[in-house]
Amino acid sequence: MMYADIIDAEDVYEALKELGIKVSCDADMTAAINQWLTSCSFSERANLMALFDILMEQKTLMLPDVYQQVNSTYHAIAAA
């Protein structure tokens, strides 16, 4: 039987790093992304939203604390 990989904070931080957003384990992801949003281009913002759309689709694979952080950040980005 095959099992899907669990998405942990490190997975999310690595995906953000590929977009040029550096978030450390002890940093507030929402604050780091909000700071990045002040200088990003429209296409970079679209790529970030696409990443969070994918993450939200995979919420059942996330650890609960990671989902909570991703969910609140997703809503903050959408409202910005």
N, CA, C and O atoms as a CHARMM CRD file, in Angstrom:
* protein
*
  320
    1    1 MET  N      0.83600  -1.16900   0.00000 PROA 1      0.00000
    2    1 MET  CA     0.00000   0.00000   0.00000 PROA 1      0.00000
    3    1 MET  C      0.89000   1.24400   0.00000 PROA 1      0.00000
    4    1 MET  O      1.86900   1.30700   0.74300 PROA 1      0.00000
    5    2 MET  N      0.55500   2.22100  -0.82200 PROA 2      0.00000
    6    2 MET  CA     1.34800   3.44500  -0.89600 PROA 2      0.00000
    7    2 MET  C      0.66700   4.54900  -0.10200 PROA 2      0.00000
    8    2 MET  O     -0.55800   4.66400  -0.06800 PROA 2      0.00000
    9    3 TYR  N      1.49200   5.34000   0.52200 PROA 3      0.00000
   10    3 TYR  CA     0.99700   6.46300   1.30300 PROA 3      0.00000
   11    3 TYR  C      1.54600   7.75700   0.72200 PROA 3      0.00000
   12    3 TYR  O      2.68400   7.80500   0.25600 PROA 3      0.00000
   13    4 ALA  N      0.73900   8.79300   0.75300 PROA 4      0.00000
   14    4 ALA  CA     1.18800  10.09700   0.28000 PROA 4      0.00000
   15    4 ALA  C      2.12100  10.71500   1.31400 PROA 4      0.00000
   16    4 ALA  O      2.02700  10.42200   2.50600 PROA 4      0.00000
   17    5 ASP  N      2.99400  11.54700   0.85900 PROA 5      0.00000
   18    5 ASP  CA     3.87600  12.26300   1.76700 PROA 5      0.00000
   19    5 ASP  C      3.08200  13.29100   2.55500 PROA 5      0.00000
   20    5 ASP  O      2.20300  13.96800   2.02200 PROA 5      0.00000
   21    6 ILE  N      3.40500  13.38900   3.81500 PROA 6      0.00000
   22    6 ILE  CA     2.81800  14.40900   4.66900 PROA 6      0.00000
   23    6 ILE  C      3.53800  15.72500   4.38800 PROA 6      0.00000
   24    6 ILE  O      4.76400  15.75700   4.28000 PROA 6      0.00000
   25    7 ILE  N      2.78700  16.79000   4.27200 PROA 7      0.00000
   26    7 ILE  CA     3.36200  18.11700   4.02900 PROA 7      0.00000
   27    7 ILE  C      3.64700  18.75500   5.37500 PROA 7      0.00000
   28    7 ILE  O      2.74000  18.99800   6.17100 PROA 7      0.00000
   29    8 ASP  N      4.93400  19.02400   5.61700 PROA 8      0.00000
   30    8 ASP  CA     5.30900  19.69000   6.85300 PROA 8      0.00000
   31    8 ASP  C      5.78100  21.11400   6.54400 PROA 8      0.00000
   32    8 ASP  O      5.82200  21.52800   5.38600 PROA 8      0.00000
   33    9 ALA  N      6.12800  21.84100   7.57700 PROA 9      0.00000
   34    9 ALA  CA     6.53300  23.23800   7.40900 PROA 9      0.00000
   35    9 ALA  C      7.73500  23.36800   6.48200 PROA 9      0.00000
   36    9 ALA  O      7.80000  24.29400   5.67400 PROA 9      0.00000
   37   10 GLU  N      8.66800  22.46200   6.59200 PROA 10     0.00000
   38   10 GLU  CA     9.86900  22.52500   5.74600 PROA 10     0.00000
   39   10 GLU  C      9.50800  22.43400   4.26300 PROA 10     0.00000
   40   10 GLU  O     10.11900  23.11000   3.43600 PROA 10     0.00000
   41   11 ASP  N      8.52600  21.61100   3.92500 PROA 11     0.00000
   42   11 ASP  CA     8.08000  21.51000   2.53400 PROA 11     0.00000
   43   11 ASP  C      7.53000  22.85300   2.02900 PROA 11     0.00000
   44   11 ASP  O      7.81600  23.27700   0.91000 PROA 11     0.00000
   45   12 VAL  N      6.74800  23.49800   2.87000 PROA 12     0.00000
   46   12 VAL  CA     6.16600  24.79600   2.49800 PROA 12     0.00000
   47   12 VAL  C      7.26800  25.83700   2.35400 PROA 12     0.00000
   48   12 VAL  O      7.27000  26.61000   1.39600 PROA 12     0.00000
   49   13 TYR  N      8.20700  25.86200   3.30400 PROA 13     0.00000
   50   13 TYR  CA     9.29100  26.83300   3.25000 PROA 13     0.00000
   51   13 TYR  C     10.17100  26.62700   2.02100 PROA 13     0.00000
   52   13 TYR  O     10.64200  27.59500   1.42600 PROA 13     0.00000
   53   14 GLU  N     10.39300  25.37300   1.64000 PROA 14     0.00000
   54   14 GLU  CA    11.18100  25.07900   0.43500 PROA 14     0.00000
   55   14 GLU  C     10.45500  25.56900  -0.82400 PROA 14     0.00000
   56   14 GLU  O     11.08300  26.11500  -1.73100 PROA 14     0.00000
   57   15 ALA  N      9.14300  25.37400  -0.87400 PROA 15     0.00000
   58   15 ALA  CA     8.36500  25.84300  -2.02200 PROA 15     0.00000
   59   15 ALA  C      8.39100  27.36200  -2.10300 PROA 15     0.00000
   60   15 ALA  O      8.48500  27.92200  -3.19500 PROA 15     0.00000
   61   16 LEU  N      8.31000  28.02600  -0.97300 PROA 16     0.00000
   62   16 LEU  CA     8.38700  29.48700  -0.94400 PROA 16     0.00000
   63   16 LEU  C      9.77100  29.97100  -1.36500 PROA 16     0.00000
   64   16 LEU  O      9.89800  30.98500  -2.05100 PROA 16     0.00000
   65   17 LYS  N     10.79100  29.25000  -0.95600 PROA 17     0.00000
   66   17 LYS  CA    12.16900  29.60900  -1.31000 PROA 17     0.00000
   67   17 LYS  C     12.36600  29.58700  -2.82700 PROA 17     0.00000
   68   17 LYS  O     13.10300  30.40800  -3.37400 PROA 17     0.00000
   69   18 GLU  N     11.71100  28.65600  -3.49300 PROA 18     0.00000
   70   18 GLU  CA    11.79900  28.59300  -4.95800 PROA 18     0.00000
   71   18 GLU  C     11.20700  29.83900  -5.61100 PROA 18     0.00000
   72   18 GLU  O     11.56300  30.18300  -6.73800 PROA 18     0.00000
   73   19 LEU  N     10.30700  30.51300  -4.90400 PROA 19     0.00000
   74   19 LEU  CA     9.72600  31.76000  -5.41900 PROA 19     0.00000
   75   19 LEU  C     10.52500  32.98700  -4.98100 PROA 19     0.00000
   76   19 LEU  O     10.19800  34.11400  -5.35400 PROA 19     0.00000
   77   20 GLY  N     11.56600  32.76200  -4.19300 PROA 20     0.00000
   78   20 GLY  CA    12.39400  33.86600  -3.72200 PROA 20     0.00000
   79   20 GLY  C     11.98900  34.40200  -2.36500 PROA 20     0.00000
   80   20 GLY  O     12.43900  35.47500  -1.96200 PROA 20     0.00000
   81   21 ILE  N     11.14300  33.66900  -1.65400 PROA 21     0.00000
   82   21 ILE  CA    10.69100  34.07900  -0.32700 PROA 21     0.00000
   83   21 ILE  C     11.37100  33.18600   0.69900 PROA 21     0.00000
   84   21 ILE  O     11.14000  31.97700   0.73300 PROA 21     0.00000
   85   22 LYS  N     12.20300  33.78300   1.52900 PROA 22     0.00000
   86   22 LYS  CA    12.91400  33.01700   2.53800 PROA 22     0.00000
   87   22 LYS  C     12.18400  33.14600   3.86500 PROA 22     0.00000
   88   22 LYS  O     12.03400  34.24100   4.40900 PROA 22     0.00000
   89   23 VAL  N     11.73600  32.01000   4.37100 PROA 23     0.00000
   90   23 VAL  CA    11.05000  31.95300   5.65900 PROA 23     0.00000
   91   23 VAL  C     11.76800  30.90700   6.49900 PROA 23     0.00000
   92   23 VAL  O     11.92900  29.76100   6.07900 PROA 23     0.00000
   93   24 SER  N     12.18900  31.30500   7.66700 PROA 24     0.00000
   94   24 SER  CA    12.82900  30.34300   8.56600 PROA 24     0.00000
   95   24 SER  C     11.77800  29.71800   9.46700 PROA 24     0.00000
   96   24 SER  O     10.65600  30.21300   9.57200 PROA 24     0.00000
   97   25 CYS  N     12.14800  28.64500  10.10400 PROA 25     0.00000
   98   25 CYS  CA    11.21200  27.91100  10.95800 PROA 25     0.00000
   99   25 CYS  C     10.68000  28.74400  12.11700 PROA 25     0.00000
  100   25 CYS  O      9.56400  28.51200  12.58200 PROA 25     0.00000
  101   26 ASP  N     11.45600  29.70200  12.58400 PROA 26     0.00000
  102   26 ASP  CA    11.02000  30.51300  13.71600 PROA 26     0.00000
  103   26 ASP  C     10.39300  31.84200  13.28500 PROA 26     0.00000
  104   26 ASP  O     10.03800  32.66200  14.13300 PROA 26     0.00000
  105   27 ALA  N     10.25600  32.06000  11.96800 PROA 27     0.00000
  106   27 ALA  CA     9.68200  33.30600  11.46400 PROA 27     0.00000
  107   27 ALA  C      8.17800  33.16200  11.24000 PROA 27     0.00000
  108   27 ALA  O      7.65600  32.05200  11.12800 PROA 27     0.00000
  109   28 ASP  N      7.51000  34.27200  11.18000 PROA 28     0.00000
  110   28 ASP  CA     6.08600  34.31100  10.87800 PROA 28     0.00000
  111   28 ASP  C      5.93100  34.30500   9.35500 PROA 28     0.00000
  112   28 ASP  O      6.31000  35.26600   8.68600 PROA 28     0.00000
  113   29 MET  N      5.38100  33.23300   8.82000 PROA 29     0.00000
  114   29 MET  CA     5.24700  33.10000   7.37200 PROA 29     0.00000
  115   29 MET  C      4.40600  34.22600   6.77900 PROA 29     0.00000
  116   29 MET  O      4.76600  34.77500   5.73900 PROA 29     0.00000
  117   30 THR  N      3.30600  34.57500   7.41200 PROA 30     0.00000
  118   30 THR  CA     2.43400  35.62300   6.90000 PROA 30     0.00000
  119   30 THR  C      3.17100  36.95300   6.82400 PROA 30     0.00000
  120   30 THR  O      3.07300  37.66000   5.82100 PROA 30     0.00000
  121   31 ALA  N      3.90200  37.29400   7.86600 PROA 31     0.00000
  122   31 ALA  CA     4.65200  38.55800   7.88400 PROA 31     0.00000
  123   31 ALA  C      5.72800  38.57400   6.80600 PROA 31     0.00000
  124   31 ALA  O      5.91200  39.58500   6.12800 PROA 31     0.00000
  125   32 ALA  N      6.44200  37.45900   6.64400 PROA 32     0.00000
  126   32 ALA  CA     7.49200  37.38300   5.62500 PROA 32     0.00000
  127   32 ALA  C      6.90300  37.54800   4.22400 PROA 32     0.00000
  128   32 ALA  O      7.47900  38.23400   3.38100 PROA 32     0.00000
  129   33 ILE  N      5.76600  36.92200   3.98400 PROA 33     0.00000
  130   33 ILE  CA     5.13900  37.02000   2.66700 PROA 33     0.00000
  131   33 ILE  C      4.57700  38.41500   2.44100 PROA 33     0.00000
  132   33 ILE  O      4.70000  38.96100   1.34500 PROA 33     0.00000
  133   34 ASN  N      3.96100  38.99800   3.46600 PROA 34     0.00000
  134   34 ASN  CA     3.43900  40.36300   3.32200 PROA 34     0.00000
  135   34 ASN  C      4.54800  41.34800   2.99000 PROA 34     0.00000
  136   34 ASN  O      4.35300  42.26600   2.19300 PROA 34     0.00000
  137   35 GLN  N      5.70600  41.16000   3.59700 PROA 35     0.00000
  138   35 GLN  CA     6.85100  42.02300   3.29000 PROA 35     0.00000
  139   35 GLN  C      7.28800  41.81300   1.84000 PROA 35     0.00000
  140   35 GLN  O      7.57800  42.77800   1.13400 PROA 35     0.00000
  141   36 TRP  N      7.33600  40.57500   1.40200 PROA 36     0.00000
  142   36 TRP  CA     7.73800  40.24500   0.03500 PROA 36     0.00000
  143   36 TRP  C      6.74500  40.82100  -0.97000 PROA 36     0.00000
  144   36 TRP  O      7.14100  41.27300  -2.04400 PROA 36     0.00000
  145   37 LEU  N      5.46400  40.80800  -0.62700 PROA 37     0.00000
  146   37 LEU  CA     4.42600  41.31200  -1.53300 PROA 37     0.00000
  147   37 LEU  C      4.58200  42.79800  -1.85500 PROA 37     0.00000
  148   37 LEU  O      4.10800  43.25400  -2.89500 PROA 37     0.00000
  149   38 THR  N      5.23500  43.55100  -0.98100 PROA 38     0.00000
  150   38 THR  CA     5.39200  44.98800  -1.21800 PROA 38     0.00000
  151   38 THR  C      6.29900  45.28600  -2.40700 PROA 38     0.00000
  152   38 THR  O      6.24100  46.37600  -2.97700 PROA 38     0.00000
  153   39 SER  N      7.13300  44.32300  -2.78200 PROA 39     0.00000
  154   39 SER  CA     8.06200  44.57400  -3.88500 PROA 39     0.00000
  155   39 SER  C      7.98000  43.55400  -5.01500 PROA 39     0.00000
  156   39 SER  O      8.79800  43.59300  -5.93400 PROA 39     0.00000
  157   40 CYS  N      7.02100  42.65200  -4.96700 PROA 40     0.00000
  158   40 CYS  CA     6.95100  41.61200  -6.00400 PROA 40     0.00000
  159   40 CYS  C      6.19900  42.12100  -7.23000 PROA 40     0.00000
  160   40 CYS  O      5.43700  43.08500  -7.15800 PROA 40     0.00000
  161   41 SER  N      6.42800  41.45900  -8.33800 PROA 41     0.00000
  162   41 SER  CA     5.72100  41.79600  -9.57500 PROA 41     0.00000
  163   41 SER  C      4.36900  41.08900  -9.60500 PROA 41     0.00000
  164   41 SER  O      4.08600  40.22400  -8.77600 PROA 41     0.00000
  165   42 PHE  N      3.55400  41.46600 -10.55900 PROA 42     0.00000
  166   42 PHE  CA     2.23400  40.84100 -10.71000 PROA 42     0.00000
  167   42 PHE  C      2.37700  39.34400 -10.99200 PROA 42     0.00000
  168   42 PHE  O      1.62300  38.53800 -10.44800 PROA 42     0.00000
  169   43 SER  N      3.33000  38.97300 -11.83200 PROA 43     0.00000
  170   43 SER  CA     3.50900  37.54400 -12.14900 PROA 43     0.00000
  171   43 SER  C      4.03400  36.76700 -10.94100 PROA 43     0.00000
  172   43 SER  O      3.65400  35.61300 -10.74200 PROA 43     0.00000
  173   44 GLU  N      4.90000  37.38000 -10.13200 PROA 44     0.00000
  174   44 GLU  CA     5.38200  36.71900  -8.91800 PROA 44     0.00000
  175   44 GLU  C      4.22700  36.49800  -7.93700 PROA 44     0.00000
  176   44 GLU  O      4.13000  35.45100  -7.29700 PROA 44     0.00000
  177   45 ARG  N      3.36400  37.49600  -7.83500 PROA 45     0.00000
  178   45 ARG  CA     2.19600  37.35800  -6.96100 PROA 45     0.00000
  179   45 ARG  C      1.27500  36.24800  -7.47400 PROA 45     0.00000
  180   45 ARG  O      0.73700  35.47100  -6.68600 PROA 45     0.00000
  181   46 ALA  N      1.09900  36.17600  -8.78400 PROA 46     0.00000
  182   46 ALA  CA     0.27100  35.12400  -9.38100 PROA 46     0.00000
  183   46 ALA  C      0.87000  33.74600  -9.10400 PROA 46     0.00000
  184   46 ALA  O      0.14000  32.79500  -8.82400 PROA 46     0.00000
  185   47 ASN  N      2.19000  33.63800  -9.18100 PROA 47     0.00000
  186   47 ASN  CA     2.85700  32.36800  -8.87200 PROA 47     0.00000
  187   47 ASN  C      2.66800  31.98800  -7.40200 PROA 47     0.00000
  188   47 ASN  O      2.47900  30.81500  -7.07900 PROA 47     0.00000
  189   48 LEU  N      2.72000  32.96700  -6.53000 PROA 48     0.00000
  190   48 LEU  CA     2.49700  32.70800  -5.10900 PROA 48     0.00000
  191   48 LEU  C      1.06600  32.22400  -4.86800 PROA 48     0.00000
  192   48 LEU  O      0.85000  31.27000  -4.12100 PROA 48     0.00000
  193   49 MET  N      0.10600  32.87100  -5.49000 PROA 49     0.00000
  194   49 MET  CA    -1.28900  32.45800  -5.33200 PROA 49     0.00000
  195   49 MET  C     -1.50200  31.04900  -5.88600 PROA 49     0.00000
  196   49 MET  O     -2.25000  30.25900  -5.31000 PROA 49     0.00000
  197   50 ALA  N     -0.84400  30.73800  -7.00000 PROA 50     0.00000
  198   50 ALA  CA    -0.96000  29.39500  -7.57600 PROA 50     0.00000
  199   50 ALA  C     -0.39700  28.34800  -6.61000 PROA 50     0.00000
  200   50 ALA  O     -0.97600  27.27500  -6.44300 PROA 50     0.00000
  201   51 LEU  N      0.72800  28.66500  -5.98000 PROA 51     0.00000
  202   51 LEU  CA     1.30900  27.75700  -4.99000 PROA 51     0.00000
  203   51 LEU  C      0.33800  27.53800  -3.83500 PROA 51     0.00000
  204   51 LEU  O      0.11800  26.40300  -3.41200 PROA 51     0.00000
  205   52 PHE  N     -0.23800  28.61200  -3.32900 PROA 52     0.00000
  206   52 PHE  CA    -1.15300  28.46400  -2.19900 PROA 52     0.00000
  207   52 PHE  C     -2.45200  27.77700  -2.60000 PROA 52     0.00000
  208   52 PHE  O     -3.06200  27.08800  -1.78200 PROA 52     0.00000
  209   53 ASP  N     -2.88200  27.95400  -3.83800 PROA 53     0.00000
  210   53 ASP  CA    -4.05200  27.20300  -4.31800 PROA 53     0.00000
  211   53 ASP  C     -3.76000  25.70100  -4.28600 PROA 53     0.00000
  212   53 ASP  O     -4.59800  24.90600  -3.86000 PROA 53     0.00000
  213   54 ILE  N     -2.57400  25.32700  -4.73700 PROA 54     0.00000
  214   54 ILE  CA    -2.17400  23.91600  -4.71700 PROA 54     0.00000
  215   54 ILE  C     -2.09600  23.39900  -3.28300 PROA 54     0.00000
  216   54 ILE  O     -2.58000  22.30900  -2.97800 PROA 54     0.00000
  217   55 LEU  N     -1.48600  24.18900  -2.41300 PROA 55     0.00000
  218   55 LEU  CA    -1.37800  23.77800  -1.01300 PROA 55     0.00000
  219   55 LEU  C     -2.75100  23.60500  -0.37700 PROA 55     0.00000
  220   55 LEU  O     -2.97100  22.65900   0.38000 PROA 55     0.00000
  221   56 MET  N     -3.66400  24.50500  -0.67500 PROA 56     0.00000
  222   56 MET  CA    -5.00200  24.41100  -0.08500 PROA 56     0.00000
  223   56 MET  C     -5.74000  23.18100  -0.60000 PROA 56     0.00000
  224   56 MET  O     -6.55100  22.59900   0.12000 PROA 56     0.00000
  225   57 GLU  N     -5.46600  22.78300  -1.83300 PROA 57     0.00000
  226   57 GLU  CA    -6.06900  21.55800  -2.36900 PROA 57     0.00000
  227   57 GLU  C     -5.53000  20.30900  -1.66500 PROA 57     0.00000
  228   57 GLU  O     -6.18800  19.26900  -1.63300 PROA 57     0.00000
  229   58 GLN  N     -4.33700  20.42700  -1.11000 PROA 58     0.00000
  230   58 GLN  CA    -3.69200  19.29000  -0.45000 PROA 58     0.00000
  231   58 GLN  C     -3.77600  19.38500   1.07100 PROA 58     0.00000
  232   58 GLN  O     -2.93700  18.82400   1.77700 PROA 58     0.00000
  233   59 LYS  N     -4.77400  20.08600   1.57100 PROA 59     0.00000
  234   59 LYS  CA    -4.85300  20.32600   3.01300 PROA 59     0.00000
  235   59 LYS  C     -4.95800  19.04500   3.83300 PROA 59     0.00000
  236   59 LYS  O     -4.53400  19.01500   4.98800 PROA 59     0.00000
  237   60 THR  N     -5.51400  17.99200   3.25100 PROA 60     0.00000
  238   60 THR  CA    -5.63300  16.73800   4.01600 PROA 60     0.00000
  239   60 THR  C     -4.27800  16.06300   4.21400 PROA 60     0.00000
  240   60 THR  O     -4.15400  15.15800   5.03900 PROA 60     0.00000
  241   61 LEU  N     -3.26700  16.49200   3.47100 PROA 61     0.00000
  242   61 LEU  CA    -1.92500  15.91500   3.60300 PROA 61     0.00000
  243   61 LEU  C     -1.03400  16.71400   4.55200 PROA 61     0.00000
  244   61 LEU  O      0.08800  16.30300   4.85100 PROA 61     0.00000
  245   62 MET  N     -1.53700  17.86000   5.02600 PROA 62     0.00000
  246   62 MET  CA    -0.73100  18.73600   5.87600 PROA 62     0.00000
  247   62 MET  C     -0.89700  18.40100   7.34300 PROA 62     0.00000
  248   62 MET  O     -1.96400  17.99100   7.79800 PROA 62     0.00000
  249   63 LEU  N      0.18600  18.58800   8.06200 PROA 63     0.00000
  250   63 LEU  CA     0.09700  18.53300   9.51000 PROA 63     0.00000
  251   63 LEU  C     -0.82800  19.66900   9.96300 PROA 63     0.00000
  252   63 LEU  O     -0.84100  20.72800   9.33500 PROA 63     0.00000
  253   64 PRO  N     -1.59000  19.47400  11.02300 PROA 64     0.00000
  254   64 PRO  CA    -2.57200  20.49200  11.43800 PROA 64     0.00000
  255   64 PRO  C     -1.99400  21.88700  11.66400 PROA 64     0.00000
  256   64 PRO  O     -2.60400  22.87400  11.25200 PROA 64     0.00000
  257   65 ASP  N     -0.83900  21.99200  12.30500 PROA 65     0.00000
  258   65 ASP  CA    -0.26500  23.31700  12.53900 PROA 65     0.00000
  259   65 ASP  C      0.20600  23.97000  11.24100 PROA 65     0.00000
  260   65 ASP  O      0.16000  25.19200  11.10600 PROA 65     0.00000
  261   66 VAL  N      0.65300  23.16500  10.29900 PROA 66     0.00000
  262   66 VAL  CA     1.06500  23.69600   8.99500 PROA 66     0.00000
  263   66 VAL  C     -0.16000  24.17700   8.22900 PROA 66     0.00000
  264   66 VAL  O     -0.13200  25.24500   7.61800 PROA 66     0.00000
  265   67 TYR  N     -1.22900  23.39900   8.26000 PROA 67     0.00000
  266   67 TYR  CA    -2.46000  23.82200   7.59200 PROA 67     0.00000
  267   67 TYR  C     -2.97200  25.13600   8.17800 PROA 67     0.00000
  268   67 TYR  O     -3.39800  26.01900   7.43300 PROA 67     0.00000
  269   68 GLN  N     -2.93600  25.26900   9.46700 PROA 68     0.00000
  270   68 GLN  CA    -3.41200  26.49600  10.09800 PROA 68     0.00000
  271   68 GLN  C     -2.60400  27.69600   9.61200 PROA 68     0.00000
  272   68 GLN  O     -3.17000  28.75100   9.32200 PROA 68     0.00000
  273   69 GLN  N     -1.31000  27.54200   9.52400 PROA 69     0.00000
  274   69 GLN  CA    -0.43700  28.63100   9.07100 PROA 69     0.00000
  275   69 GLN  C     -0.67200  28.92500   7.58900 PROA 69     0.00000
  276   69 GLN  O     -0.76600  30.08800   7.19600 PROA 69     0.00000
  277   70 VAL  N     -0.76800  27.87900   6.76700 PROA 70     0.00000
  278   70 VAL  CA    -1.00300  28.05700   5.33400 PROA 70     0.00000
  279   70 VAL  C     -2.36900  28.70100   5.09700 PROA 70     0.00000
  280   70 VAL  O     -2.49500  29.60200   4.26800 PROA 70     0.00000
  281   71 ASN  N     -3.37400  28.24700   5.81200 PROA 71     0.00000
  282   71 ASN  CA    -4.72500  28.77500   5.65500 PROA 71     0.00000
  283   71 ASN  C     -4.79100  30.25800   6.00800 PROA 71     0.00000
  284   71 ASN  O     -5.36400  31.04400   5.25300 PROA 71     0.00000
  285   72 SER  N     -4.22100  30.64700   7.13000 PROA 72     0.00000
  286   72 SER  CA    -4.26800  32.05900   7.51200 PROA 72     0.00000
  287   72 SER  C     -3.46000  32.92400   6.55100 PROA 72     0.00000
  288   72 SER  O     -3.85800  34.04500   6.23700 PROA 72     0.00000
  289   73 THR  N     -2.32500  32.40300   6.08500 PROA 73     0.00000
  290   73 THR  CA    -1.51500  33.15100   5.11600 PROA 73     0.00000
  291   73 THR  C     -2.24800  33.27100   3.78700 PROA 73     0.00000
  292   73 THR  O     -2.22400  34.33000   3.16000 PROA 73     0.00000
  293   74 TYR  N     -2.89400  32.20400   3.35500 PROA 74     0.00000
  294   74 TYR  CA    -3.65700  32.21300   2.10300 PROA 74     0.00000
  295   74 TYR  C     -4.72600  33.30400   2.13800 PROA 74     0.00000
  296   74 TYR  O     -4.87900  34.05800   1.17700 PROA 74     0.00000
  297   75 HSD  N     -5.45200  33.38400   3.22700 PROA 75     0.00000
  298   75 HSD  CA    -6.50800  34.39200   3.33800 PROA 75     0.00000
  299   75 HSD  C     -5.93600  35.80000   3.43800 PROA 75     0.00000
  300   75 HSD  O     -6.54200  36.74700   2.93900 PROA 75     0.00000
  301   76 ALA  N     -4.79100  35.94900   4.06700 PROA 76     0.00000
  302   76 ALA  CA    -4.13800  37.25900   4.14400 PROA 76     0.00000
  303   76 ALA  C     -3.67000  37.71800   2.76600 PROA 76     0.00000
  304   76 ALA  O     -3.78100  38.89600   2.42900 PROA 76     0.00000
  305   77 ILE  N     -3.14900  36.79200   1.97400 PROA 77     0.00000
  306   77 ILE  CA    -2.69800  37.13100   0.62000 PROA 77     0.00000
  307   77 ILE  C     -3.89400  37.52400  -0.24100 PROA 77     0.00000
  308   77 ILE  O     -3.84900  38.51500  -0.96900 PROA 77     0.00000
  309   78 ALA  N     -4.94900  36.74800  -0.15200 PROA 78     0.00000
  310   78 ALA  CA    -6.14100  37.01600  -0.96200 PROA 78     0.00000
  311   78 ALA  C     -6.75100  38.37400  -0.62400 PROA 78     0.00000
  312   78 ALA  O     -7.31000  39.04400  -1.49200 PROA 78     0.00000
  313   79 ALA  N     -6.63800  38.77400   0.64400 PROA 79     0.00000
  314   79 ALA  CA    -7.21100  40.05100   1.06700 PROA 79     0.00000
  315   79 ALA  C     -6.30100  41.24000   0.74300 PROA 79     0.00000
  316   79 ALA  O     -6.75600  42.38400   0.72400 PROA 79     0.00000
  317   80 ALA  N     -5.03400  40.97300   0.49300 PROA 80     0.00000
  318   80 ALA  CA    -4.06500  42.06400   0.25200 PROA 80     0.00000
  319   80 ALA  C     -4.22300  42.66500  -1.12400 PROA 80     0.00000
  320   80 ALA  O     -3.49000  43.58700  -1.48300 PROA 80     0.00000
